[in-house]
């Protein structure tokens, strides 16, 4: 089994995921697209028994994971081979087992290695409050958080507690103590682990995923009591992130929760990985910080002329940016096509007008004198009055 995993991970430099599904041979994902693994002789279709045996070998028959699978329909764990680590999700598909392995980088990336915008170095200098990194599954949230923690580990002598499901990046000892705890193995659920972490003298707490009301409520309390709390949400932008948190509470609690968010929320980073020209994927981010305008919008809600997107766009000089601003920049730099840009844009009509303006600018810059068809032969006489 390990030999198969190593061969799949090494089949291409850009392999991100491995797929094992009943009735199909093993597949790999490259740059966002799935391909069958090419072997000689070719792999035959997998059976349910083969995938179940892989799960048993990877987990050693751990009862908790088997219980999660049979009662919840899926379970998460990590697994290592000689040259790679994987985050594994074992799940039911048409009442048959299936498994997806996300390949994890061997080393913890830095902010500079990920080419994150300069504002990220400012984000991690916060001393308290709540920082949210949001986006869909598989769009790099965990990788960005690992880079932020690595920045702290390199520059601050503090205690950092992480609550993860499962542990993906293993942080080496630098200047900080990083206490990495894994769901199921080290704590029962996120709210319990988060509550216990407050007694472990941390300066920074990382929550792998904010899933429910109890977790966000304790996270807000931790942020209010002087801790820096980093967490993830499966939301696509700042406005939806605020709405998701408010939706976890009853209507009569909304005013209080808005006030707590106004006092504690420092940054919301949203991410999307898009197809890049020439292969690979390009990271687009939206970044919203905190100022008088964002606090007012959180406290009383978005209004016409005062949406989170409009506030972010107006603070571009502070390093904030919307997805559309990043999309336009990526298109200018030649990273993505116009079709990709429009596909991921929030305001397609406005972006189309920007593209029209860019095309006219390029056409003007590329034009040469004399293209009009007029030509002067011989010396030019200048008349003086």
C-alpha positions in Angstrom: 0.0 0.0 0.0 2.7 2.5 0.9 4.5 1.8 -2.4 1.3 2.7 -4.3 0.9 5.9 -2.3 4.6 6.9 -2.9 4.2 6.1 -6.6 1.1 8.3 -6.8 2.6 11.1 -4.9 5.7 11.1 -7.1 3.8 10.7 -10.4 3.9 14.5 -10.9 5.3 17.5 -9.1 1.9 19.1 -8.8 0.0 16.1 -7.3 -2.4 17.5 -4.6 -4.8 14.6 -3.9 -5.1 10.8 -4.3 -8.5 9.2 -4.9 -9.6 5.6 -4.2 -13.1 4.8 -5.3 -14.9 1.5 -5.8 -15.1 0.5 -9.4 -12.3 2.8 -10.6 -8.5 2.6 -10.6 -6.5 5.0 -8.4 -6.7 8.6 -9.5 -4.6 11.7 -8.8 -5.5 15.4 -8.9 -3.1 17.7 -10.8 -3.7 21.5 -10.8 -7.4 21.0 -10.0 -8.1 18.3 -12.6 -8.4 14.5 -11.9 -6.4 11.9 -13.9 -6.1 8.1 -13.7 -2.8 6.9 -12.4 -0.7 5.6 -15.3 1.1 2.3 -14.5 2.5 -0.6 -16.3 0.6 -2.9 -16.1 -2.5 -0.6 -15.6 -4.3 -0.8 -12.3 -7.6 -2.6 -12.3 -10.8 -1.2 -10.7 -10.7 -1.1 -6.9 -13.0 -3.3 -4.8 -14.7 -2.3 -1.6 -12.6 -4.9 0.2 -9.3 -3.4 -1.0 -10.3 0.1 0.2 -11.5 -1.2 3.6 -8.2 -3.0 4.0 -6.3 0.2 3.2 -8.3 2.0 5.9 -7.6 -0.7 8.4 -3.8 -0.7 7.6 -3.6 3.1 7.9 -5.5 3.4 11.2 -4.6 0.1 12.9 -8.3 -0.6 13.4 -8.7 2.5 15.7 -12.2 2.2 17.3 -12.9 6.0 17.3 -12.3 6.4 13.6 -14.4 3.2 12.8 -17.2 4.6 15.0 -17.1 8.0 13.2 -17.2 6.3 9.8 -20.1 4.0 10.7 -22.2 6.6 12.6 -21.3 9.8 10.8 -20.5 8.5 7.4 -16.9 9.8 7.3 -13.7 10.2 9.5 -10.5 12.2 9.2 -7.0 11.2 10.2 -3.4 11.7 9.0 -1.0 9.2 7.6 2.7 9.2 6.7 4.9 7.3 4.2 8.6 7.6 3.6 8.4 10.8 1.5 5.1 12.4 2.3 2.3 13.0 4.8 -1.4 12.9 4.0 -4.6 14.2 5.4 -7.1 11.4 4.9 -10.9 11.4 4.6 -12.5 8.0 4.6 -16.2 8.2 3.7 -19.2 6.3 2.3 -20.2 6.8 -1.3 -23.3 5.0 -2.6 -23.0 2.9 0.6 -19.5 1.8 -0.4 -16.2 3.0 1.1 -14.1 5.6 -0.6 -11.0 7.6 0.4 -9.3 10.9 -0.5 -5.8 11.7 0.6 -4.6 15.3 0.5 -0.8 15.5 0.1 0.8 17.8 2.6 4.1 19.7 2.1 7.1 18.2 3.8 8.1 21.5 5.4 6.1 24.4 6.8 5.9 27.2 4.2 6.8 30.8 5.1 4.8 33.9 4.1 7.4 34.8 1.5 7.5 31.3 0.0 3.8 31.4 -0.5 4.1 34.9 -2.1 1.4 36.2 0.2 0.7 39.9 0.0 2.8 42.1 2.3 -0.3 42.8 4.5 0.0 39.3 6.0 3.1 40.3 7.9 1.0 43.0 9.5 -1.8 40.6 10.2 0.3 38.3 12.4 1.7 41.2 14.5 -1.7 41.5 16.2 -1.5 40.8 20.0 -5.1 39.9 20.6 -8.4 39.5 18.9 -9.9 37.2 16.3 -8.4 36.5 12.8 -10.5 34.5 10.4 -9.1 32.7 7.3 -12.0 31.6 5.1 -12.7 29.8 1.9 -13.9 26.5 0.4 -12.2 23.2 1.3 -9.0 22.7 -0.6 -8.3 26.4 -1.2 -5.2 26.7 1.1 -6.6 27.9 4.4 -4.5 25.5 6.4 -1.4 26.3 4.5 -1.9 30.1 5.1 -2.4 29.5 8.8 0.7 27.3 8.9 2.7 30.2 7.4 1.3 32.7 9.9 2.2 30.3 12.8 5.7 29.8 11.3 6.1 33.6 11.3 5.3 33.7 15.0 7.6 30.7 15.6 10.5 32.5 13.9 10.1 35.8 15.6 8.3 35.4 19.0 9.1 33.4 22.1 5.5 32.5 23.1 3.3 29.5 23.7 1.0 28.6 20.8 -1.8 26.0 21.1 -3.3 24.5 17.9 -6.5 22.5 17.8 -6.5 20.5 14.5 -8.4 17.8 12.7 -6.0 16.2 11.9 -2.5 17.8 12.4 -1.3 18.6 8.9 1.9 20.7 9.2 4.3 19.7 12.0 6.0 22.8 13.3 9.7 22.4 14.3 11.1 24.0 17.4 12.3 27.6 16.7 11.7 30.4 19.2 8.2 29.4 20.3 6.6 26.4 22.0 4.0 25.0 19.5 1.6 22.6 21.3 -0.2 20.8 18.5 -3.3 18.9 19.5 -5.4 16.6 17.3 -9.1 16.0 17.5 -10.0 12.6 18.9 -6.5 11.8 20.0 -5.8 14.8 22.3 -9.3 16.3 22.8 -12.9 15.3 22.3 -14.3 18.2 20.3 -13.3 21.8 19.4 -15.3 23.5 22.1 -13.8 21.2 24.8 -10.3 21.6 23.5 -10.6 25.3 23.2 -12.0 25.7 26.7 -9.1 23.6 28.0 -6.5 25.6 26.1 -7.4 28.7 28.1 -5.8 27.0 31.1 -2.6 26.1 29.2 -1.2 29.7 29.3 -1.2 30.3 25.5 -0.6 33.7 23.9 -2.0 32.4 20.5 -4.7 29.8 19.9 -5.3 28.3 16.5 -8.7 26.5 15.8 -8.6 24.2 12.8 -12.3 24.8 12.1 -15.0 26.9 13.7 -18.0 24.5 13.3 -20.6 25.5 15.9 -21.9 28.1 18.3 -20.0 26.8 21.4 -16.7 27.0 19.5 -17.2 30.6 18.3 -18.5 31.7 21.7 -15.4 30.4 23.5 -13.2 31.9 20.7 -14.8 35.3 21.3 -14.2 35.0 25.0 -10.6 34.0 24.4 -10.1 37.0 22.1 -11.8 39.3 24.7 -9.4 38.1 27.5 -6.3 39.1 25.6 -5.5 36.1 23.4 -4.9 36.1 19.7 -7.3 33.5 18.2 -6.9 32.3 14.6 -9.6 30.1 13.0 -11.2 29.0 9.7 -14.7 29.2 8.3 -16.1 27.6 5.1 -17.3 31.0 3.8 -16.3 32.8 0.6 -15.8 36.4 1.7 -15.9 38.8 4.7 -19.7 39.6 4.5 -20.6 35.9 4.4 -18.3 35.2 7.3 -20.0 37.8 9.6 -23.4 36.4 8.5 -22.3 32.8 9.3 -21.2 33.7 12.8 -24.4 35.6 13.5 -26.4 32.7 12.1 -25.0 30.5 14.9 -26.9 32.5 17.5 -30.6 33.2 18.3 -32.1 36.3 16.9 -32.5 37.9 20.3 -28.7 37.5 20.8 -27.7 39.3 17.6 -27.1 42.7 19.1 -24.7 41.3 21.7 -22.9 39.1 19.2 -22.4 42.1 16.8 -21.0 44.1 19.7 -18.6 41.3 20.6 -17.4 40.9 17.0 -17.0 44.7 16.7 -14.6 44.6 19.7 -12.7 41.5 18.8 -12.6 40.9 15.0 -9.2 42.1 13.6 -8.9 40.6 10.1 -10.9 38.4 7.7 -8.8 36.7 5.0 -10.7 34.9 2.2 -9.0 32.7 -0.3 -9.6 31.1 -3.8 -7.2 29.0 -5.8 -7.8 29.5 -9.6 -6.3 27.9 -12.7 -3.1 29.5 -13.8 -1.9 30.0 -17.3 0.7 27.3 -18.1 -0.5 25.0 -15.4 -0.7 25.1 -11.6 -3.0 27.3 -9.5 -2.8 30.9 -8.5 -3.9 32.2 -5.1 -6.4 35.0 -4.9 -7.2 36.7 -1.6 -9.6 39.2 -0.1 -8.3 40.9 3.0 -10.4 43.1 5.4 -8.9 44.7 8.5 -10.7 46.7 11.2 -11.4 50.4 11.3 -14.3 52.7 12.1 -16.2 51.8 8.9 -15.9 48.0 9.4 -16.9 48.2 13.0 -19.9 50.3 12.1 -20.9 47.8 9.4 -20.5 44.9 11.8 -22.5 46.6 14.5 -25.5 47.9 12.5 -25.2 45.8 9.3 -24.3 46.5 5.7 -26.2 49.3 3.9 -26.3 50.8 0.5 -23.0 52.4 -0.2 -21.4 50.8 2.9 -21.0 47.1 2.1 -17.9 45.2 3.2 -16.8 45.0 -0.4 -17.0 48.8 -0.8 -15.2 49.4 2.5 -12.4 47.0 1.5 -11.9 48.5 -1.9 -11.7 52.0 -0.4 -8.9 50.9 1.9 -6.6 49.6 -0.8 -3.7 51.9 0.3 -3.7 50.1 3.7 -3.1 46.7 2.0 -6.7 45.6 2.0 -8.1 44.3 -1.2 -11.2 42.7 -2.7 -11.2 39.5 -4.9 -11.9 41.6 -8.0 -8.9 43.9 -7.3 -6.7 40.8 -7.0 -8.3 39.2 -10.1 -7.6 42.4 -12.1 -4.0 42.5 -10.9 -3.5 38.8 -11.7 -4.8 39.3 -15.2 -2.6 42.4 -15.7 0.5 40.3 -14.7 -0.5 37.5 -17.1 -1.2 34.9 -14.4 -4.8 34.1 -15.4 -7.0 34.3 -18.5 -9.9 36.6 -18.9 -12.3 33.7 -18.8 -10.9 32.5 -15.4 -11.0 36.1 -14.1 -14.7 36.5 -15.0 -15.5 33.0 -13.6 -14.3 33.9 -10.1 -15.3 37.6 -10.1 -18.0 38.9 -7.7 -18.9 41.8 -10.0 -18.6 40.5 -13.6 -20.1 43.5 -15.3 -17.8 46.0 -13.7 -14.8 43.7 -14.3 -15.7 43.4 -18.0 -15.6 47.2 -18.3 -12.2 47.1 -16.6 -11.0 44.6 -19.2 -12.3 46.8 -22.0 -10.3 49.7 -20.7 -7.2 47.6 -20.3 -7.5 46.4 -23.9 -7.8 49.9 -25.2 -4.7 51.0 -23.2 -2.7 48.1 -24.6 -3.8 48.8 -28.1 -2.8 52.4 -27.7 0.6 51.5 -26.2 1.3 49.0 -29.0 0.4 51.5 -31.8 3.2 53.2 -33.7 3.5 56.7 -35.3 2.6 56.6 -39.0 0.0 53.8 -38.5 -2.6 56.3 -39.8 -1.1 56.0 -43.3 0.3 59.6 -43.4 4.0 59.8 -44.2 6.4 62.7 -44.7 9.3 62.1 -47.1 12.3 64.4 -47.2 13.2 67.1 -44.7 10.6 68.7 -42.5 10.3 72.4 -42.8 9.3 74.4 -39.7 7.7 77.7 -40.4 8.5 80.5 -38.0 6.3 83.5 -37.5 
